């Protein structure tokens, strides 16, 4: 699933940035801080670097806690 999200973000960043310059950041999610960061910065502009990296970092850190909480609630 992550690979598919990365590929979609990479392939459509040039198009989604026409809707909103932060749209590729929303699409990339946790991959914003590594894999898709160069593409996002290329199409959204250098000023989105900190936002994209921060978004990816926070989502990466939050994932284990969120998954644990959801799993605990499911039982």
N, C-alpha and C positions, 0 to 999 in steps of 0.2 A: 504494500500500500504506500509506503514512504517513497519508494522508487517512482511509482506512478505519479504521486503528487509532485515530486521533484521535476519529472519530465514535463508534466503539464505546465508547471510554473515557468520552466525554462522556455518551453515552446510558445507560451502565450503572454509572456511578460510585456513584450512590445505592444501587444494589442490592449491588454487590460490597463496599462498605464494611461491610455487615452481616456478611460473612464474616470480614474482617480490615480494619482501618483503613488498612493499607498496600497492600491489593490494587489500588486504582486507580493507585498509583505503579508497580506492576509492569506493569500493563496499558499505561500511557502511554509508557513507555520514554523515548526521547530528547525527546519532546514535553512531558515533565513540566516543563521549565524555561520554557516559553513558552505554547503553545496550551492545554494541559490544566491548567496550574497553578491558575488560579482555581477550576475545578471541583473539583479534588482538595482544595484548601484548604477549599472550601465544605462538602464532605461528610465529609472526613477530619479536619478541624480545623486550627486555626492552627499547632499544634505539628508538623504534617507538612510545613510549608513548606520548611524547610531540607533535609529528607530528599528531598523531591520535586525541588527545584531542583538539589541536588547530584547526584542520580541522573541527571537529564536532562543536566546539564553534563558529567559524566564519560562518559556514553554518547556524547554528541556529539563529544567530543574523541577518544574511543577508536575510533570508527567508521572513519576513514580508515586507521588503522594495522591494524585487524583485517581490513578488506577487502583491503588490500595483502598481508598475511600469508597469508590464505586463498588469494588469487589466485596467489601465488608457490608455495604448496604444491600447488596444483592442476596446475601445469605440470610 
